[in-house]
């Protein structure tokens, strides 16, 4: 299921480079979401707080074409990681 979540996450970010190994799909997903919530893909002067990035991520997920179960699991994973970094 972790590979499915990673593929769902990839579908939200077409140009984002993520690792390819199936054995580490959980670690890749956690790292990608953590970098997203910390806004590490942006220049330091324009970074947004993790709460703002969580809102934007949930909005992006809920507006996507993913199925309902996949949306829920991705949102839960984002919240789980947000709780660990805030």
Secondary structure, DSSP 8 states (H G I E B T S, - for coil): -HHHHHHHHHHH-TT------STTHHHHHHHHHHHHHTTTTS-GGG---HHHHHHHHHHHHHTSSS-HHHHHHHHHHHHHHHHHH-
